Amino acid sequence: MPALPPVFPDPTRSQTYESVLELIGNTPLVKLNRLTEGLPASVYVKLDGFNLGGSSKDRIGLNIVREAVASGRLLPGGRIADTGAGNTAIGIALAGNATGHPSSSVPLPTLSPEKANLLAFLGVELLHGRPDVPRDDPEHWANVARARAASEERGWWSHQESNHDNPAAHIASTGPEIWHQTAGRVTHFLAQIATGGTVSGTGAYLHRRNPEIEVIATDYPDSMHSQTNLYRVAAREPGFERLEHDWPENIDLDVIDRFERRDREAAIELGWRAAREEGLLIGVSSALSLRVALDLAAEAREDDVFVVFSADSARDYVSREYNLGWLRENGYAALAERIERGELSAAPRTGGRTPRRDGELSRSLA
């Protein structure tokens, strides 16, 4: 267990910035101590909640806007429209507001009140759309975003799930940061799959530096990806060659070495434990990846170094998964009772592994 730091950081290392957009990137990497007691491997968390807008999506928002302006796809004063879970919209709004571009977003129905209020504060126009309808349905959220962009002469649909400036942001920043911060000792990188930009971009860079690094995408069994052909193709199930690639283009199966899925309750519970045992404020998707990392680290080698990507902060979930009342009202009453009694589980959980090649893991953790 680490000792308390004797002093505050050296003030001579503090910096001055010319723009708020310079506050994106170079986020901390922190070693876990209490949650990893007894485990042979080391586990670190990349805290991208330290970005300006509170999430990793600031990186892609900045890169998408910057590259679109440079290429002429986004004209001066043009409106940006896109879909997302909320953090992407915040990142795009920050970059857009700083450069004179208003934005519109079609969020998931599960958008938290905290994110909705912040988007309103930033002046983002929120539109209604659905990710759970066929792609040719006018209400599909991508079609709503595309239509909003087309409704203005200078409107532009950034289409972040297929925009290659999304993973490029992580190739240029997240990957190099992790390589530098671990002095090249990283052996496993984990991130929730989402639309693929983080795990594919960061993984691509890390593979270039060391092909033996295992890139692991994490997900829930009931995620929107479970309704696509993604996992059937990833596992090379019979007939996979003929299956439609109906998932975001930025999910790169040539980069991702395997998928690991855990249930939501396991992730939520670990998020509470991380806060109470490490003082670590990570979002639920980050806790999902951490759950997988702890499970795998229990079977790993002593010199293995796991880096878990934390996309955002627990602050975005205090009215939902990190709220006892919400847990009771949404099917997690037993978990809420355990939390109140201080009986959070330390036991590793298993299951949900989806190998990438021919039904077998491409790399072993022997």
FENTAGI-V251508 format. One record per residue. N is the residue number from 0. RES is the residue in one letter. PHI is phi in radians with two decimals (none if undefined). Layout:
n: <N:N>
res: <RES:RES>
phi: <PHI:PHI>
This chain:
n: <0:1:2:3:4:5:6:7:8:9:10:11:12:13:14:15:16:17:18:19:20:21:22:23:24:25:26:27:28:29:30:31:32:33:34:35:36:37:38:39:40:41:42:43:44:45:46:47:48:49:50:51:52:53:54:55:56:57:58:59:60:61:62:63:64:65:66:67:68:69:70:71:72:73:74:75:76:77:78:79:80:81:82:83:84:85:86:87:88:89:90:91:92:93:94:95:96:97:98:99:100:101:102:103:104:105:106:107:108:109:110:111:112:113:114:115:116:117:118:119:120:121:122:123:124:125:126:127:128:129:130:131:132:133:134:135:136:137:138:139:140:141:142:143:144:145:146:147:148:149:150:151:152:153:154:155:156:157:158:159:160:161:162:163:164:165:166:167:168:169:170:171:172:173:174:175:176:177:178:179:180:181:182:183:184:185:186:187:188:189:190:191:192:193:194:195:196:197:198:199:200:201:202:203:204:205:206:207:208:209:210:211:212:213:214:215:216:217:218:219:220:221:222:223:224:225:226:227:228:229:230:231:232:233:234:235:236:237:238:239:240:241:242:243:244:245:246:247:248:249:250:251:252:253:254:255:256:257:258:259:260:261:262:263:264:265:266:267:268:269:270:271:272:273:274:275:276:277:278:279:280:281:282:283:284:285:286:287:288:289:290:291:292:293:294:295:296:297:298:299:300:301:302:303:304:305:306:307:308:309:310:311:312:313:314:315:316:317:318:319:320:321:322:323:324:325:326:327:328:329:330:331:332:333:334:335:336:337:338:339:340:341:342:343:344:345:346:347:348:349:350:351:352:353:354:355:356:357:358:359:360:361:362:363:364:365>
res: <M:P:A:L:P:P:V:F:P:D:P:T:R:S:Q:T:Y:E:S:V:L:E:L:I:G:N:T:P:L:V:K:L:N:R:L:T:E:G:L:P:A:S:V:Y:V:K:L:D:G:F:N:L:G:G:S:S:K:D:R:I:G:L:N:I:V:R:E:A:V:A:S:G:R:L:L:P:G:G:R:I:A:D:T:G:A:G:N:T:A:I:G:I:A:L:A:G:N:A:T:G:H:P:S:S:S:V:P:L:P:T:L:S:P:E:K:A:N:L:L:A:F:L:G:V:E:L:L:H:G:R:P:D:V:P:R:D:D:P:E:H:W:A:N:V:A:R:A:R:A:A:S:E:E:R:G:W:W:S:H:Q:E:S:N:H:D:N:P:A:A:H:I:A:S:T:G:P:E:I:W:H:Q:T:A:G:R:V:T:H:F:L:A:Q:I:A:T:G:G:T:V:S:G:T:G:A:Y:L:H:R:R:N:P:E:I:E:V:I:A:T:D:Y:P:D:S:M:H:S:Q:T:N:L:Y:R:V:A:A:R:E:P:G:F:E:R:L:E:H:D:W:P:E:N:I:D:L:D:V:I:D:R:F:E:R:R:D:R:E:A:A:I:E:L:G:W:R:A:A:R:E:E:G:L:L:I:G:V:S:S:A:L:S:L:R:V:A:L:D:L:A:A:E:A:R:E:D:D:V:F:V:V:F:S:A:D:S:A:R:D:Y:V:S:R:E:Y:N:L:G:W:L:R:E:N:G:Y:A:A:L:A:E:R:I:E:R:G:E:L:S:A:A:P:R:T:G:G:R:T:P:R:R:D:G:E:L:S:R:S:L:A>
phi: <none:-1.27:-1.34:-1.15:-1.10:-1.24:-2.51:-1.29:-0.99:-1.05:-1.11:-1.28:-1.63:-1.25:-2.18:-2.02:-2.15:-1.56:-2.67:-1.09:-1.22:-1.31:-1.56:-1.95:1.76:0.96:-1.49:-1.23:-2.07:-2.12:-1.43:-1.47:-2.19:-1.43:-1.18:-1.81:-0.99:1.55:-1.54:-1.26:-1.63:-1.65:-2.24:-2.06:-2.13:-1.54:-1.60:-1.38:-1.15:-1.41:-1.14:-0.86:-1.61:1.61:-2.74:-1.14:-1.18:-1.07:-1.07:-1.31:-1.04:-1.09:-1.19:-1.10:-1.18:-1.04:-1.22:-1.19:-1.17:-1.11:-1.53:1.49:-1.20:-1.89:-1.49:-0.93:1.35:-1.22:-1.43:-1.81:-2.19:-2.85:-1.99:2.79:-1.52:2.20:-1.18:-1.09:-1.08:-1.15:-1.08:-1.17:-1.12:-1.07:-1.18:-1.17:-1.09:-1.22:-2.06:1.47:-2.14:-1.23:-2.48:-2.24:-2.40:-1.90:-1.51:-1.14:-1.05:-1.53:-0.91:-1.26:-1.02:-1.06:-1.22:-1.06:-1.17:-1.17:-1.09:-1.11:-1.06:-1.41:1.51:-1.34:-1.44:-1.69:-2.04:-1.64:-2.73:-2.23:-1.50:-1.78:-2.07:-0.95:-1.12:-1.61:-1.33:-1.00:-1.48:-1.03:-1.05:-1.17:-1.20:-1.12:-1.13:-1.08:-1.14:-1.14:-1.11:-1.25:-1.33:-2.12:-1.02:-1.90:-1.22:-2.52:-1.60:-1.35:0.80:-1.06:-1.26:-2.12:-1.46:-1.28:-1.26:-1.20:-1.11:-1.07:-1.09:-1.42:-1.14:-1.47:-2.25:-1.07:-1.03:-1.04:-1.10:-1.13:-1.06:-1.18:-1.18:-1.72:0.94:1.33:-1.55:-1.03:-2.03:-2.43:-2.14:-2.23:-2.68:-1.12:-1.22:0.79:-1.68:1.68:-1.10:-1.18:-1.19:-1.30:-1.22:-1.09:-1.07:-1.07:-1.13:-1.11:-1.12:-1.12:-1.35:-2.72:-1.07:-1.46:-1.12:-1.61:-1.75:-2.10:-1.68:-1.90:-2.83:-1.67:-1.05:-1.82:-1.22:-1.12:-1.20:-1.20:-1.60:-1.88:-1.58:-0.93:-1.28:-1.20:-1.24:-1.06:-1.50:0.98:-1.13:-0.91:1.45:-1.09:-1.11:-1.68:-1.36:-1.16:-1.51:-1.73:-2.25:-0.96:-1.09:-1.38:-1.47:-1.78:-1.26:-1.43:-1.79:-1.29:-1.46:-2.88:-1.96:-2.29:-2.04:-2.37:-1.32:-1.11:-1.08:-1.07:-1.21:-1.05:-1.05:-1.20:-1.05:-1.13:-1.12:-1.04:-1.18:-1.51:-1.89:-2.08:1.18:-1.81:-1.78:-2.07:-1.23:-1.19:-1.15:-1.18:-1.13:-1.04:-1.14:-1.16:-1.03:-1.13:-1.06:-1.14:-1.08:-1.27:-1.13:-1.17:-1.97:-1.61:-1.56:-1.12:-1.64:-1.29:-2.20:-1.63:-2.03:-1.74:-1.52:-1.80:-1.29:-2.68:-1.91:-1.07:-1.03:-1.38:-2.23:-1.31:-1.81:-2.23:-1.06:-1.79:-2.36:-1.08:-1.10:-1.11:-1.04:-1.13:-1.47:-2.20:1.57:-2.11:-1.07:-1.11:-1.13:-1.02:-1.15:-1.10:-1.09:-1.11:-1.51:1.24:-1.99:-1.18:-1.38:-1.77:-1.29:-1.09:-2.02:-2.19:1.85:1.48:-1.31:-2.15:-1.15:-1.60:-2.08:0.86:1.31:-2.28:-1.11:-1.32:-2.37:-1.69:-1.76:-1.01>
